[in-house]
Amino acid sequence: MAQVSLRKIIKAYEGGVQAVKGIDLDIEDHEFVVLVGPSGCGKSTTLRMIAGLEEITSGDIAIGGTVVNDIPPRDRDIAMVFQNYALYPHMSVYDNMAFGLTLRKFPKAEIDRRVKEAGRILDITPLLDRKPKALSGGQRQRVAMGRAIVRDPKVFLFDEPLSNLDAKLRVQMRTEIKKVHQTVKTTTIYVTHDQVEAMTLADRVVVMNHGVIEQVGPPQELYHHPATRFVAGFIGSPAMNFIPARLEEMSGALRLTLSNGQTLEVPDARTARYRAHAGKPVLFGIRPEHLTDDKPTDKTNPAPVTLTPEVIEPMGMETLAHFKLDGAEISARLDPATPAAVGEPLRLIAHMDQMHLIDPSNDKVL
Amino acid sequence: MSATAANRGIPGIYHKAGSLRAERRWALWTAYISLIIACIIFLAPPVYMLLTSLKSNAEISDLTLNPWLIRSPTLENYEAILGNPIFIRFFINSAIVTTCVVVLTMVISVLAAFALARMRFWGSQVLATGVFLTYLVPDTLLFIPLYQIVGGLGLLNSVWGLILVYPTLTVPFCTWIMIGYFASIPKELDEAALIDGASWSQMLLKIFVPVAMPGIIAATIFAFTVSWAAFVYPTAFVTTAESMPLTIGVVSQLVRGDTFAWGQIMAGALSAALPPVIIYAFLMDYYIAGLTAGATKG
C-alpha cells in the first residue's frame, strides 16, 4: 500500500515568502500523478517535501498511511530521479544502481538480480560496466531510473527528469517512462513544467500556480473542463484563446458580442448554464483547434468569424494562423490546404459546442 | 531598416580590426615572449644551483671562470651530502614531519570543508570566511606566540612540535580549496545519496571523497609543499641537529662561521627540492583540475 496524502502543506521561507500555501492532495496506490505548473508555482518544492529534502513549515505528509514529517529521506522508502540525473560519476552504471541496495545491506545475489532485471527493463544491460561520462543524456536518464527501480520503493518521485534532453529524446523517454510505469506500477509523482508531458503521462494531473492547486483531474477532464482561466490557458498547445466579449440575451437565446462587433450564437445546450451572466462582460475562451477554417460538412454548432492573419505558420500536418483582436492574441489551426495569406481577411468557424466562458471578475470558468 | 543596419551608422560600434590570423600571430608572439621571460626568471636559480653543485670547491672559488659553465664536472658534493648521516637524518625528519602534517591536514580540512560546504548550520558562512582569514596571518607573526605554546608543551627541539604547528599554515588554505571543490559538486548528488540511504559519513566517504579526488590531491600537494619547505617555524623551534628538517639542516650544518660549503649547500638544496618536483610532475594534471574545478560547466 503506497498512497501519498498531503494535508494542509505549507512551505514558508525566511522573510515570510510562501512557496506552497496549504495544499491538500490524495494520491492513490499505483497512480501516476503529474504536478505541472510554471516556474515558481511550488511543484518542485512539494515534491522535495514529499522526498524529505525540504522541511515542511506546517501540515502532514503521509506515505502508505504513515506520517513521514519527521522521518529522514532514507527511511521514507522512496526513490527519486533528478533533472540532472545525479549519477555518481566515479561509479559504474552497475554500482550506481546497486549503491542504495548495498547501503541497505542486501545480499549480493539479490542486488545482482535486481540490477540485471532493471537493466533488462530499461534496455541498458550492455552499459552496466560503463561510467556515467561515457553515456549519452538519454542513457544517463535511464540509469537514473534504473537506480530508482532496483530499490522497489513505495513511491517514485521524478523532478523534471526530461528537461535536460533534446526534443526528440524527450518524446522517446516519455514513452519509456510510461512503459516502465505500466510494468512496475509503483505509485509515481512526477513534476514538470511541460503540459504535454503532463497530459501524456498522467493518470491525474495536478495544476499548480502561485503555491496553490488550481485543479486536479484526469488529462482529458482538464482539457475539456478547466476550472479556471489559468488551467484553461496552461493546458493545451497552442494555448486557449481568450477574447473579451459581452454575453447578451435576445428573445430567450444567448449570444456573444465580440469587441469588433461580430456576434456568435451560444449553443442551446449551454444557455441554462450561462443565463445568469447575461448582460455582463465575459472572456470567450476557444482553443485554436476549435477555431478552424470553414468546413461546410461540419455539424458542431459552427459560428463564422472573420479575422485577418498577422502571422501564418505552416507546420506540415496543419497551419497555425495568428490574429489580433482588441489586443488579444488569437491562434487558429487551419487545414494546410487553406490558401491563407497575411493581411487578407480569413473566414473561420468557431466550434461553439467547445466554447468556454470565463468570469473576468474571479477568473473562474462558468 | 533593421537594427543591424541602423547600428552601422554609429561610429565605434564595429571596430576596424586586422585579420584574425594577424591578431592570432600577435597574441602568440606576446605569449611566447612573456613565457620565455618567466621561464628565465624562475629557472635561473635552480639551474645555477645545479651547475654549482656539479663543480669542485676550487672551481667554485675561482672567480675568473664563467659561473654558468662547468669545466670539470664532479659528483663529489652529492657523495659528501648523501654519505653524511646527519643529512640522512634531516631527510628522515622532513619526511616524518611532512607525512604527519599532510595526513593531519587532509583529515581536518576534508571534514571541515564538508561540514562548511554541505551541512547548513547557523554560522557556517562566517566560519568559512574565518577559516580563510586565518590563512592571511603570516607565520612571521605567529611564530612568537606559537613559541610560547610549543615551549609550554615541552616540544621545542622535537619534530612533534613542528607537526603541531605546521597545520596552522596548511589547514586554512586546504580547507578553503576543499570548500570550493565540494561546493562545485552538484547538490543533487548528496540528495540522491541521502535518498539512497547514505548517512552523512557514508556520503562523505563513498561519494564526496572519490568525486573530489582532484581537489584532495591539489590540497595534498599544497600541504606537502608548505610542510616540506617550511623555514620560519623550524628555525625558531629547532636548534638541535638531530631534530632539524632539511630546510634548516642544510643551511645550519653546511655553513661554518663565514665558511660556506657552496657545492654541498647547492647539492643538498637540490636534493631537498627533488621530492616536491617529483610529486608535482606526476600529479600536475590533478593539481590543475583541482584548482580550476567548477570554473566551467562540466
Chai-1 contact restraints between the chains, C-beta under 6 A:
chainA,res_idxA,chainB,res_idxB,connection_type,confidence,min_distance_angstrom,max_distance_angstrom,comment,restraint_id
A,L53,B,E191,contact,1.0,0.0,6.0,A-B,restraint_1
A,P73,B,L194,contact,1.0,0.0,6.0,A-B,restraint_2
A,P73,B,I195,contact,1.0,0.0,6.0,A-B,restraint_3
A,R74,B,G197,contact,1.0,0.0,6.0,A-B,restraint_4
A,M80,B,I195,contact,1.0,0.0,6.0,A-B,restraint_5
A,F82,B,E188,contact,1.0,0.0,6.0,A-B,restraint_6
A,N84,B,E188,contact,1.0,0.0,6.0,A-B,restraint_7
A,A86,B,E188,contact,1.0,0.0,6.0,A-B,restraint_8
A,A86,B,L189,contact,1.0,0.0,6.0,A-B,restraint_9
A,A86,B,A192,contact,1.0,0.0,6.0,A-B,restraint_10
A,Y88,B,I207,contact,1.0,0.0,6.0,A-B,restraint_11
A,P89,B,V211,contact,1.0,0.0,6.0,A-B,restraint_12
A,H90,B,P210,contact,1.0,0.0,6.0,A-B,restraint_13
A,H90,B,V211,contact,1.0,0.0,6.0,A-B,restraint_14
A,F99,B,D196,contact,1.0,0.0,6.0,A-B,restraint_15
A,G100,B,D196,contact,1.0,0.0,6.0,A-B,restraint_16
A,G100,B,G197,contact,1.0,0.0,6.0,A-B,restraint_17
A,L103,B,G197,contact,1.0,0.0,6.0,A-B,restraint_18
A,L103,B,A198,contact,1.0,0.0,6.0,A-B,restraint_19
A,R104,B,G197,contact,1.0,0.0,6.0,A-B,restraint_20
